[in-house]
């Protein structure tokens, strides 16, 4: 559309595009709920492959098993990672199971009765070598940032993508200095990562339909957001889509 004012975003029957918008084609035979996974998959590609610089045989730690955490597992495996470790909450065992199915070699529960020490488990799994690349994707929690720095090997890379609500959190800069770490902030996704994500979708190599758990009509957009945020009792969402014509 070329008429303003219009709504930015996809929760509408029509979408306003700026004159210089970058458009990507995707196979029309792909269901809409799978096609829109270019968004989280694009984040996985950007954070894991591009910013993380994952190379062949690298050990990768993904802190957080949401849809972007699982997308990062997919991207890390595609980039040639050797060992992938993913963390999550006890309530998110279904997400950890998906992470394993999509390529994680080890999944760690970090809360509840079966909680493990993330850093110590990474040390055990890697025989003390630690992770080449750590992706910190957890929302709000401060402790995983320190875990990320401690779990990275000397000279490793830590990518910070989990927003903390603009709160001040402790940052042990000595860890960054003494371990010669590269710390990178991940803001958004670029066109290159989106293009690679679309190629992953079109390849058909991954059963992405297993990530899609909920479909909503436009009138239920608020419910969709609440469900995805885990605010609806009895619903365990991973990826949800809103269909404007439903």
Secondary structure, 3 states (H helix, E strand, C coil): CCCCCCCCCCCCCCCCCCCCCCCCCCCCCCCHHHHCCHHHHHHHHHHHHHHCCCCCCCEEEEECCCHHHHHHHHHHHHCCCCEEEEEECHHHHHHHHHHHHCCCCEEEECCCCCCCCHHHHHHHHCCCCCEEEEEECCCCCCHHHHHHHHHEEEEEEEEECCCCCCCCCCCCHHHHHHCCCEEEECCCCCHHHHHHHHHHHHHCCCCHHHCEEEEEEHHHHHHHHHHHCCCCCCCCCCEEEEECCC
